[in-house]
Every structure is written in structure tokens, then in C-alpha cells.
Amino acid sequence: MFHTILLLLVAPAAEPVQMAQLTIQQRVIIRVPMARKGKAPSRVAPEAAEDWEEKKGPRCIALRSIRGASIVVRNGVDLLLADEHRYRARLERGCDSIGFYSGFYVEPHEDGSLCSGRDELQARSGMSCAIDSFRRLIAAEPDD
């Protein structure tokens, strides 16, 4: 977000008028922490990829609802939401989720949402990957 301010410095009538331009840059970045094993709420206990069933997900997720993340599959990052839902952000082809093991950053869009096909996750290492899609995760029924 940029703000440009035009300054007009008024001088006495005998002196020339000076003009200056000042640009203020504001950048907001949101850090999403990884859920540590043993520290994540018990309601999101299943951690193996086979413990989750993927369903069709939304195009966007509200950033304010994301509370943490975890790495369960190679090409995605699981997002843990405040309302106890869980979504998998599938990453663009060629991106390996292991690069996000220590958390990641997102630059919020003015609509306050994280969207597939538009936004990307930025690892602390400098790597970034676009979000290809979101998948809703449902706890898989245990095989008896």
C-alpha cells in the first residue's frame, strides 16, 4: 500500500516556491505458526495423511480465522481454523511443503482473504509457492 503526499512549501514572495514529493510505503505481513505436536488442540489430533479425507473446498479462506498450520502431505499445508475446521492448501506443481516447516507468511489482500489462484505462501527461507486450491478436510472414519 503506497501513500503519496505532495508537499508545497510556501516561501516569501521574493523567493521561488519549492515542491517536494514524499512516498510512504506500508507493508503488512501475517505470520502463520506451525502447530507443534503435543501443543495443538486435541480436536485436531489426527496427524497422518490417511487420517483425513479431502473434500471440495472454498476458493478463499478468511485470514482472521487461521490459527496455525501443519505439514502432513508433500504438496500441501494444512490450515487450522478458529472454528475447528481444517483446510489443505494444495501448492502449485513443483512446490514441496517441507520448506514451510517453521511457519510461513502471507501478505493480506484488501478483502482479508487468502485465495487459491491469487495468493502465495512465503517461507521464512525466502521460498514462495502459489496456492493451487483449497481442500476441506474431514476426519476419516476408522477401518474396523
Wavefront OBJ file of the C-alpha trace (Angstrom):
o trace
v 0.000 0.000 0.000
v 1.521 3.321 -1.049
v 0.534 6.795 0.007
v 1.922 9.774 -1.883
v 1.898 13.165 -0.257
v 2.680 16.285 -2.248
v 4.258 18.976 -0.117
v 4.059 22.592 -1.159
v 6.472 24.719 0.788
v 5.362 28.336 0.821
v 8.203 30.845 0.652
v 8.203 34.623 0.880
v 7.129 36.327 -2.372
v 10.699 37.129 -3.439
v 11.889 33.502 -3.210
v 10.969 30.643 -5.593
v 8.409 28.074 -4.440
v 9.834 24.663 -3.569
v 7.921 21.455 -4.175
v 8.724 18.017 -2.761
v 7.138 14.591 -3.014
v 7.132 12.061 -0.197
v 6.064 8.436 -0.701
v 5.171 6.337 2.337
v 5.160 2.594 1.845
v 3.219 0.411 4.245
v 3.535 -3.369 4.106
v 1.601 -5.748 6.310
v 2.663 -9.386 6.613
v 0.871 -12.031 8.674
v 2.911 -14.868 10.169
v 1.180 -18.243 10.459
v 2.831 -20.501 13.078
v 3.115 -24.255 12.749
v 1.193 -26.366 15.275
v 3.698 -28.339 17.325
v 2.914 -31.928 18.131
v 1.580 -32.023 21.681
v 0.690 -28.325 21.603
v -2.097 -28.491 19.038
v -5.636 -28.731 20.438
v -6.823 -32.322 20.846
v -9.714 -31.695 18.424
v -7.186 -31.696 15.537
v -5.305 -34.754 16.787
v -5.222 -36.914 13.621
v -1.890 -36.055 12.001
v -1.288 -38.747 9.401
v -2.354 -38.114 5.807
v -4.606 -41.192 5.858
v -6.460 -39.797 8.905
v -8.008 -37.110 6.695
v -10.396 -37.312 3.768
v -10.278 -34.440 1.257
v -13.491 -32.831 0.019
v -14.143 -29.893 -2.295
v -13.041 -26.692 -0.609
v -13.709 -22.973 -0.944
v -11.799 -20.609 -3.211
v -10.911 -18.313 -0.290
v -10.434 -18.536 3.480
v -10.657 -15.560 5.854
v -7.163 -14.772 7.172
v -8.505 -13.786 10.588
v -9.767 -17.351 11.111
v -6.385 -19.096 10.595
v -4.812 -20.113 13.920
v -1.992 -22.378 12.795
v -0.755 -24.853 10.234
v 0.841 -28.268 9.925
v 2.656 -30.275 7.276
v 1.066 -33.670 6.605
v 1.492 -34.128 2.832
v 4.326 -33.261 0.480
v 2.425 -30.819 -1.759
v 0.185 -29.041 0.749
v -0.064 -27.166 4.014
v -2.939 -27.889 6.399
v -4.544 -24.759 7.861
v -6.110 -24.989 11.328
v -9.003 -22.557 11.752
v -10.552 -20.981 14.834
v -13.900 -22.689 14.177
v -12.220 -26.137 14.393
v -12.340 -26.656 10.616
v -9.252 -27.773 8.743
v -8.355 -26.988 5.124
v -5.465 -28.165 2.983
v -3.827 -25.522 0.825
v -2.611 -27.513 -2.190
v 0.532 -25.881 -3.569
v 1.413 -25.252 -7.197
v 3.197 -28.021 -9.072
v 6.841 -28.362 -8.083
v 6.457 -26.841 -4.609
v 7.432 -29.007 -1.668
v 5.673 -28.197 1.611
v 8.713 -29.180 3.707
v 10.031 -25.656 3.079
v 7.246 -24.346 5.323
v 8.141 -26.490 8.375
v 8.921 -23.444 10.519
v 5.833 -21.439 9.572
v 5.108 -19.047 6.761
v 3.970 -15.549 5.935
v 1.139 -14.223 3.823
v 0.573 -10.710 2.543
v -3.079 -9.886 3.136
v -5.210 -8.723 0.260
v -7.575 -5.830 0.932
v -10.514 -8.277 1.088
v -8.954 -10.021 4.123
v -8.963 -13.451 2.471
v -6.356 -15.981 1.420
v -7.415 -17.225 -2.036
v -6.325 -20.008 -4.356
v -5.238 -18.885 -7.788
v -4.254 -15.481 -6.377
v -2.184 -15.693 -3.206
v 1.005 -17.433 -2.195
v 2.657 -18.703 0.964
v 6.100 -17.289 1.740
v 8.503 -19.447 3.732
v 10.948 -17.891 6.153
v 13.729 -19.175 3.876
v 12.522 -16.881 1.093
v 10.812 -19.622 -0.927
v 7.271 -18.872 -2.048
v 4.574 -21.085 -3.538
v 1.240 -20.154 -5.055
v -1.886 -21.798 -3.660
v -3.397 -24.008 -6.351
v -6.572 -24.970 -4.440
v -8.113 -25.475 -1.012
v -9.500 -28.840 0.080
v -11.775 -29.240 3.102
v -10.501 -31.965 5.437
v -12.823 -34.347 7.265
v -11.562 -36.830 9.856
v -11.580 -40.222 8.129
v -13.717 -42.998 9.587
v -11.516 -45.659 11.198
v -11.444 -49.046 9.459
v -12.740 -51.741 11.798
l 1 2 3 4 5 6 7 8 9 10 11 12 13 14 15 16 17 18 19 20 21 22 23 24 25 26 27 28 29 30 31 32 33 34 35 36 37 38 39 40 41 42 43 44 45 46 47 48 49 50 51 52 53 54 55 56 57 58 59 60 61 62 63 64 65 66 67 68 69 70 71 72 73 74 75 76 77 78 79 80 81 82 83 84 85 86 87 88 89 90 91 92 93 94 95 96 97 98 99 100 101 102 103 104 105 106 107 108 109 110 111 112 113 114 115 116 117 118 119 120 121 122 123 124 125 126 127 128 129 130 131 132 133 134 135 136 137 138 139 140 141 142 143 144
